[in-house]
Amino acid sequence: MNPIVIIGSGLAGYSLAREFRKLDKDTPLRIITADDGRAYSKPMLSNALTSGKTPEQLATADAVQMSAQLNATIDIHARVSAIDTAQHTVTVDGTDIHYAKLVLALGADVIRLPMAGDAASAVMSVNDLADYTRFRQATANAKQIAIIGAGLIGCEFANDLRNAGMAVDVIAPSKAPLDRLLPETAGQALQQGLTDLGVNWHLGKTVKAVTHADNGYNLTLSDGSTLEADAVLSCVGLRSRTALAHAAGLQVHQGIAVNRLLATSAPDVYALGDCAEVEGRVLLYVMPLMNAARALAKTLAGQATPVVYPAMPVAIKTPAHPVVVSPPPPGIDGEWRIETPEGGVRALFFDAQNTLRGFVVTGSVVSEKTALAKEIPALL
């Protein structure tokens, strides 16, 4: 009996495997992963210093323990080079493995911006536990960190590193943090909270070059100014991993295109998590992933179940100024209505029919998140 094969052991792959095993204890299950197969929660990487966790402590189980928990074969440090959807095989380190059903839980790659300088290759990114381990080792004695990018991950790391006593400079081309998620008023409130914590901002600028210096690195910014840092962390976003799917002839747009059953354009092949584009939406957050894992587990167990996306607010881990956002669906007409009660921002997005479709609450107003989420129609 050919197994269900899951490619990827991140939050998507392991969450799906856990949900499937709740419904089916015996069907052969095989998980193929390019890393060491440790189970951990990726969102915890950006506040591990504040929570007092070492990289080792973030892992809840190793591959041997996960194999036992899931009654699954787990291939670690394994590379999938090809998928043959006609033959129902994946090629792993030169060997073909047959599958009954195949699930792509490939995740996303960090976006790397081009920059000049003899130390451009020393700019770090954190996309998994191995990356984070290297980052912690490289910054064990660091006093000054430069962060490129003022999005969700950049702001979370800025708060975390500042909590650990490091000087933090954030460089980004935007006018305010999280400009793709928040109206400017809310972004400015977050910026002020992090400024009060001691974070330094260099907005409206980009990094042109990173060069080696006597005690670290020099960064040259787009306005000609320079910064010094002991380490440089790039947090400029993620891009769905689609190359393997594209090479296999699967339909790919921003992510691997799937319907509400998480089915790709090939029979018996599914995708979920950061690599998947569900009905035109790529949502790089935990709640969509968990909803998808529960639905797909039922489908794989024989009960076809479309994924449902209710309102899924995202909590940004910036305790200096907490933020919760439920972004409005892209492309809809509407307007933000913004209030600034003491200590926070309440921004509500109403569509042309005066229906609440999204919100941002910050600081003193975050307690309203649950009530507001109940007012928003389901996304999918």
Summary of the structure (lengths in Angstrom):
residues: 380
radius of gyration: 21.7
end to end distance: 34.9
largest distance: 63.3
contacts: 1308
relative contact order: 0.13
helix: 27%
strand: 30%
